[in-house]
Amino acid sequence: MEIILADKAGFCFGVKRAINTAFEAVMAGKVYCLGPLIHNPQEVDRLRKAGVETVDDFSTLKDGDSLIIRSHGVPPSILEQAKKQGLKIIDLTCPFVGKAQRHAEALSDEGYQVVVVGEKKHPEVQSIIGYAGKNAVVIENEQDVDDVKFQHRIGIVAQTTQSYSNFSEIVLKLLRISKELKVYNTICNSTTERQHAAKVLAKQVDVMLVVGGRNSANTSRLATICRQEGKPTHHIEVAGEILPEWFQGARRIGVTAGASTPDWVLNDVLERLRKNDISR
């Protein structure tokens, strides 16, 4: 059985930066993070053990406490509130998310109705919407376009982990109904590279394993892309979830991982597969 790892898989530079900075910050004392730093339960638990405590709100924190703004970013109102409370802000917003936020704010200032292509409930999308003005809307797919009454001037940005195909379909549909359209492709390079590598690999193997948090948008999208290639695809978080029946008759197994999947989790999966330790 041949095990093939996708050319691009695992942590992107933005996530690496956030994780490393969080571990450095906790060396000076306890640190709080507004929501999980990344969408990977195993790495978030490792951070917790090191002293990074995840909180849903910061109202009970004291003046001078350190608060991490996670990689997904937050709306400007939340950032301002934290500063007024006297918290020490460690802003680990992904640079690509920050770019989407700035484009959304600029489009709103220029008088465009901002459309964010992404998942309505995802924290990154909610952070971008906070910069996008009162008339901003979130569109998840092409069908959503029919349910919204748009203004004549539309400006578009994307959740950074969107698939290019979904983004382009929505842009083309809005192009047909708008009088003026301004588009910023804010899908991050790492996302595009990982999606392309997963698609290429899926064509070459019998079974695909996608490793990463089930709450990770970019990891779930990788699994969707692999399934669209017609290959049996299994989204797992850890090596212990692997089942031997998945590989019956398979000669080549492809493995990829989301941008929020740490190397140690991915390596555990690869080690188990390479040892052919899939009987438990």
C-alpha positions as CSV (number, residue, x, y, z in Angstrom):
1,M,0.0,0.0,0.0
2,E,1.5,3.3,-1.1
3,I,0.9,6.4,1.0
4,I,1.2,9.8,-0.8
5,L,1.1,13.1,1.0
6,A,-0.2,16.1,-0.9
7,D,2.4,18.6,-2.1
8,K,0.8,21.3,0.1
9,A,-0.7,20.2,3.4
10,G,-0.9,21.3,7.0
11,F,-0.1,24.6,8.7
12,C,0.1,27.8,6.6
13,F,2.4,30.6,7.6
14,G,-0.4,32.6,9.2
15,V,-1.3,29.8,11.5
16,K,2.3,29.0,12.3
17,R,2.8,32.7,13.2
18,A,-0.3,32.7,15.5
19,I,0.7,29.4,17.3
20,N,4.3,30.5,17.8
21,T,3.3,33.9,19.1
22,A,0.8,32.4,21.5
23,F,3.4,30.0,23.0
24,E,5.9,32.9,23.3
25,A,3.3,35.2,25.0
26,V,2.3,32.6,27.6
27,M,5.9,32.4,28.8
28,A,5.3,35.8,30.5
29,G,2.2,34.6,32.3
30,K,-1.4,33.5,31.7
31,V,-3.0,34.5,28.4
32,Y,-6.6,34.5,27.3
33,C,-7.8,33.9,23.7
34,L,-11.2,35.2,22.5
35,G,-12.5,32.0,20.9
36,P,-10.3,29.1,19.9
37,L,-7.1,30.5,18.3
38,I,-7.5,28.1,15.4
39,H,-10.0,25.5,14.4
40,N,-8.1,22.4,15.6
41,P,-9.2,21.0,18.9
42,Q,-6.0,19.1,19.5
43,E,-3.8,22.1,19.1
44,V,-6.1,24.3,21.1
45,D,-5.9,21.7,23.9
46,R,-2.1,21.8,23.7
47,L,-2.3,25.6,24.1
48,R,-4.6,25.3,27.0
49,K,-2.2,23.1,28.8
50,A,0.6,25.7,28.2
51,G,-1.6,28.4,29.8
52,V,-3.6,29.9,26.9
53,E,-7.2,29.9,28.1
54,T,-10.0,30.2,25.6
55,V,-12.9,32.5,26.6
56,D,-16.2,33.3,24.9
57,D,-16.2,36.9,26.2
58,F,-13.8,39.1,28.1
59,S,-16.1,41.0,30.3
60,T,-14.7,39.4,33.5
61,L,-11.1,40.0,32.6
62,K,-9.1,42.6,34.5
63,D,-7.2,45.7,33.4
64,G,-3.8,44.5,32.2
65,D,-4.8,41.0,31.3
66,S,-3.5,39.7,28.0
67,L,-6.1,38.9,25.3
68,I,-5.3,37.2,22.0
69,I,-7.4,38.1,19.0
70,R,-7.4,34.9,17.1
71,S,-6.5,34.3,13.5
72,H,-10.1,34.8,12.3
73,G,-10.1,38.4,13.5
74,V,-12.9,40.3,15.3
75,P,-15.2,43.2,14.3
76,P,-13.7,46.6,15.1
77,S,-16.4,47.2,17.8
78,I,-15.0,44.2,19.8
79,L,-11.5,45.4,19.4
80,E,-12.4,48.9,20.7
81,Q,-14.3,47.4,23.6
82,A,-11.3,45.3,24.7
83,K,-9.0,48.3,24.5
84,K,-11.4,50.5,26.6
85,Q,-11.4,47.7,29.2
86,G,-7.6,48.1,29.5
87,L,-6.7,44.7,28.2
88,K,-3.3,44.0,26.6
89,I,-4.2,43.1,23.0
90,I,-2.1,40.5,21.2
91,D,-3.6,40.7,17.7
92,L,-3.0,37.5,15.8
93,T,-5.5,38.2,13.0
94,C,-4.2,36.4,9.9
95,P,-2.7,38.9,7.4
96,F,-5.0,37.7,4.7
97,V,-8.1,38.2,6.9
98,G,-6.8,41.6,7.8
99,K,-6.5,42.4,4.1
100,A,-10.1,41.3,3.5
101,Q,-11.3,43.5,6.4
102,R,-9.5,46.5,4.9
103,H,-10.9,46.0,1.5
104,A,-14.4,45.6,2.9
105,E,-14.1,48.8,4.8
106,A,-12.7,50.7,1.8
107,L,-15.6,49.4,-0.4
108,S,-18.1,50.6,2.1
109,D,-16.5,54.0,2.4
110,E,-16.6,54.3,-1.4
111,G,-20.4,53.7,-1.4
112,Y,-20.6,50.1,-2.5
113,Q,-22.9,47.5,-0.9
114,V,-20.4,45.0,0.3
115,V,-20.9,41.3,-0.4
116,V,-18.8,38.8,1.6
117,V,-18.7,35.4,-0.1
118,G,-18.4,32.9,2.8
119,E,-20.2,31.0,5.6
120,K,-22.5,33.2,7.5
121,K,-21.7,31.8,10.9
122,H,-18.0,31.5,10.5
123,P,-16.1,33.9,12.9
124,E,-13.8,35.2,10.1
125,V,-16.9,36.2,8.0
126,Q,-18.4,37.9,11.1
127,S,-15.2,39.8,11.6
128,I,-15.2,41.0,8.0
129,I,-18.8,42.0,8.1
130,G,-18.0,44.3,11.0
131,Y,-15.9,46.4,8.7
132,A,-18.3,46.2,5.7
133,G,-21.0,48.8,6.6
134,K,-24.7,48.5,7.5
135,N,-25.9,47.3,4.1
136,A,-23.4,44.4,3.8
137,V,-24.6,40.9,3.1
138,V,-23.1,37.4,3.2
139,I,-23.6,35.1,0.3
140,E,-22.8,31.4,0.8
141,N,-23.6,30.1,-2.7
142,E,-24.9,31.0,-6.1
143,Q,-28.5,30.3,-5.0
144,D,-28.4,32.8,-2.2
145,V,-28.1,35.6,-4.8
146,D,-31.7,35.2,-5.8
147,D,-32.9,35.9,-2.2
148,V,-31.3,39.4,-1.8
149,K,-32.2,42.7,-3.2
150,F,-29.0,44.4,-4.2
151,Q,-28.0,48.0,-4.7
152,H,-26.7,49.2,-8.1
153,R,-23.1,49.4,-6.9
154,I,-21.7,46.1,-5.4
155,G,-18.3,45.4,-3.9
156,I,-17.2,41.8,-3.3
157,V,-14.6,40.2,-1.0
158,A,-14.2,36.5,0.0
159,Q,-13.7,34.5,3.1
160,T,-10.1,33.6,2.8
161,T,-10.8,29.9,2.8
162,Q,-13.4,29.9,0.0
163,S,-13.0,27.7,-3.0
164,Y,-12.2,29.7,-6.2
165,S,-15.0,27.9,-8.1
166,N,-17.7,29.0,-5.6
167,F,-16.4,32.6,-5.5
168,S,-16.2,32.9,-9.3
169,E,-19.7,31.5,-9.7
170,I,-21.2,34.1,-7.4
171,V,-19.1,36.9,-8.9
172,L,-20.4,36.0,-12.4
173,K,-24.0,36.0,-11.3
174,L,-23.7,39.3,-9.5
175,L,-22.0,40.7,-12.7
176,R,-25.2,40.0,-14.6
177,I,-27.4,42.0,-12.2
178,S,-25.2,44.9,-11.1
179,K,-24.6,48.2,-12.8
180,E,-21.2,48.5,-11.2
181,L,-19.1,45.7,-9.7
182,K,-15.8,45.9,-7.8
183,V,-14.2,42.7,-6.8
184,Y,-11.3,41.8,-4.5
185,N,-10.1,38.2,-4.6
186,T,-9.2,37.8,-1.0
187,I,-8.9,34.0,-1.0
188,C,-5.5,33.3,0.5
189,N,-2.7,31.7,-1.6
190,S,-2.2,28.9,0.9
191,T,-5.9,27.9,0.6
192,T,-5.7,27.9,-3.2
193,E,-2.5,25.8,-3.2
194,R,-3.9,23.3,-0.8
195,Q,-7.1,22.9,-2.7
196,H,-5.3,22.4,-6.0
197,A,-2.9,19.9,-4.5
198,A,-5.7,17.9,-3.0
199,K,-7.6,17.8,-6.3
200,V,-4.5,16.7,-8.2
201,L,-3.8,14.0,-5.6
202,A,-7.3,12.7,-5.5
203,K,-7.2,11.9,-9.2
204,Q,-4.1,9.6,-8.6
205,V,-5.2,7.5,-5.6
206,D,-7.9,5.1,-4.5
207,V,-8.8,6.6,-1.1
208,M,-8.3,10.0,0.4
209,L,-7.7,10.9,4.0
210,V,-8.2,14.6,5.0
211,V,-6.8,15.4,8.4
212,G,-8.0,18.3,10.5
213,G,-10.6,19.8,12.8
214,R,-14.2,19.1,11.9
215,N,-14.9,22.7,12.8
216,S,-12.3,23.9,10.3
217,A,-13.8,25.4,7.2
218,N,-10.7,25.0,5.0
219,T,-10.3,21.3,6.0
220,S,-13.9,20.5,5.3
221,R,-13.6,22.2,1.9
222,L,-10.6,19.9,1.1
223,A,-12.8,16.9,1.9
224,T,-15.5,18.2,-0.4
225,I,-13.0,18.8,-3.2
226,C,-11.7,15.2,-2.9
227,R,-15.2,13.8,-3.0
228,Q,-16.0,15.8,-6.1
229,E,-13.3,13.8,-7.8
230,G,-15.3,10.7,-7.1
231,K,-12.9,9.1,-4.6
232,P,-13.9,7.7,-1.2
233,T,-12.8,10.4,1.3
234,H,-12.6,10.3,5.0
235,H,-12.3,13.5,7.2
236,I,-10.5,12.6,10.4
237,E,-9.1,14.6,13.3
238,V,-6.6,12.1,14.7
239,A,-4.9,8.8,13.7
240,G,-7.1,6.8,16.2
241,E,-10.2,7.4,14.0
242,I,-8.7,5.4,11.0
243,L,-10.7,2.2,10.2
244,P,-9.1,-0.7,8.3
245,E,-12.2,-1.3,6.1
246,W,-11.6,2.0,4.4
247,F,-8.6,0.6,2.6
248,Q,-9.9,-2.8,1.4
249,G,-8.7,-3.3,-2.2
250,A,-6.9,0.1,-2.2
251,R,-3.3,0.3,-3.5
252,R,-2.7,4.0,-3.2
253,I,-3.8,6.2,-0.3
254,G,-3.7,10.0,-0.5
255,V,-3.4,12.2,2.5
256,T,-3.9,15.9,2.9
257,A,-4.5,18.3,5.8
258,G,-6.1,21.7,6.4
259,A,-4.1,24.9,7.1
260,S,-4.9,24.6,10.8
261,T,-3.7,21.0,11.2
262,P,-0.4,20.8,13.2
263,D,2.5,18.7,11.9
264,W,2.4,16.4,14.9
265,V,-1.2,15.4,14.2
266,L,-0.5,14.9,10.5
267,N,2.7,12.9,11.3
268,D,0.8,10.6,13.7
269,V,-1.6,9.7,10.8
270,L,1.2,9.1,8.3
271,E,3.1,7.0,10.8
272,R,0.1,4.8,11.5
273,L,-0.5,4.3,7.8
274,R,3.1,3.6,6.9
275,K,3.4,1.0,9.7
276,N,0.2,-0.5,8.2
277,D,-1.1,-0.1,11.8
278,I,-4.8,0.2,10.8
279,S,-6.1,-3.0,12.3
280,R,-7.1,-1.4,15.6
